[in-house]
Amino acid sequence: MSTSSLVSIADISRDEIHDLIERARYFEQHPNHKVLDGKVVATLFFEPSTRTRLSFETAVNRLGGRVIGFSDAGTTSTSKGETLKDTIKMVSNYVDLIIMRHYLEGAARYATEVTDTPIINAGDGANQHPSQTMLDLYSISKTQGTLENLTITMVGDLKYGRTVHSLLMAMRYFKPKFIFVACQELQMPKEYLDFCRENNLEYELHSDFSEDVINRTDILYMTRVQRERFTDIMEYEKVKNLYTLHNDMLANAKPNLRVLHPLPRVNEIDRDVDDNPKAYYFDQARNGLFARQAIICKALGIDIYKADKDEQ
Ligand code: CP
């Protein structure tokens, strides 16, 4: 496995998180810094995406590299029965870095076992979404001025939502308090509650999305119910609209509270929240470009600060 791969947020140290945030800050100031001249990056998306794929591809383009790949595996030889192993080995012949999203948990880890080309996990089933976590951390750092001692309320689909799983694990270094708001069927899985206990992370479990909870919150992290992970559509219908944030629910929120959502949203955030200064989800998606530029350069071992000096 290439040590430059980013498969799970669990593989990243506290110092690496701070370093990636600083690099994201750098790219926000210098988005067109051409450090990928001659590099080719593959984006292999076996599942749908808007933000993750387009922001990764924009990141490569702005850095001066080239992108190949697919957004619909149905148009590739996967549809003829080619295995994931063979696909990864083939694409490795052509590129310097592979960014992949797959519906199977563990697919990105498996890919690192069949190639030396660095792999970035752009989401594997309900498991992990580490590049989303880096942009979430960058967004939290920008809006709160710190990652430390924050109350983070996660609402919605905490069972299948890979973004909340990754974020929870990343926050282990920063003494957060978590409030998990979900119906019984979609509450945070036991393995992540065990993770909290093992890492001395405080948490509360709620089924009511109350103003008392909102008013104690610094980061309100809303999530979509992951329809694509349900095997029984009737189960989805029962839980799909249980939690919606409306603007009036933020009336007594802390001044520093920001509403985050990995997007896409369905009905979790009413449109009347969009103009509230506490709504941060579109800025959050924009931060994804800079966080992903930082992740790509780290994976390729590019010293952006040295490259900056060489250019001067
Ligand atoms: N947040 C996120 O992963 O969005 P996409 O599914 O559009 O990439």
Residues whose N, C-alpha, C, O or C-beta is under 5 A from the ligand:
A	BS01	CP	P48 S49 T50 R51 T52 R53 P262 L263 P264
